[in-house]
Amino acid sequence: YKMLKNDLLKVQVVELIYETYKKIGIEPHPLPELISLCNKDKKVWDVYSKGITVAVNQFEKEATSKKGIRYAPKNISEISAFVAAIRPGFKSIYHDFESRKPFSYGVKSLDEILQTKEFPYSYMLYQENSMAVMNWSGIEMYKTHEIIKSIAKKRYEQVVGNKETFLDGMKKRLIVVEKINEEGGFDIAKKTWQVLEDSAFYSFNASHSYSVAGDSLYCAWLKTNHPIHFYETFIKMMEKDGDKERMELAKQEAIRFFGINFPHPEFGQDNRNIISIPERNEITQSLNIYKGFGDSIG
């Protein structure tokens, strides 16, 4: 398509995922395999519907966790859509999204471009949605991304010519495919262009949204299937960062939902490091949690 999107990001969740898998002693599942495992595992989806979201990518903040409880995603497509929908630009129609209110444009061929089995709504959440609709009207795919960016950056002089191409092309497609008369086809084409123009100011990149949704699903699966290793890894990371607030939130969540015990440091116990003891469902604490105590004292 003559396009390349290249992002390099350093994100903490990747370390959490890989270190937890290493602790369990297995290789990380390829994402398609993980999705298959999670589709049959109700407790993974309870993470979102019950707000068990400490350290769960994209859902950890209190306000987002509450939205996640209300929306309660049930598949990877819905997590991905949620990630895109919580962006500020989607605010005006977020309530309809969260309440799962049916949404379509009433044009069969247009709705079919946007809807999927896992996400049967016609929201133009992603830049790729808008690109697909433009391509359907006859605009070359590599040009569609340039148009989206030009609209978003208010470079309207670079949009005008493509707008006419879109209106003319979509009108013709609607007349041929949908058997709509010329006046009706032009009216739908104009309305669709307006939606495209409006959505360009907030639409998210689908590939990025899907990737971070995958990270979120890894966290949910690890947390529910290997909780003691997940919390041990996360709490160690937080100790290293000096983030006592997230450490405490993780401990309280582990106690409440998974019955994990955090015994106080005592003589005869290795208090140099945070260590999980699966057979006792315990995670020992290091002396570093106390002010003024360091590695040497432990």
Order of alpha helices (4+ residues) and beta strands (2+ residues): alpha-alpha-alpha-alpha-alpha-alpha-alpha-alpha-alpha-alpha-alpha-alpha-alpha-alpha-beta-beta
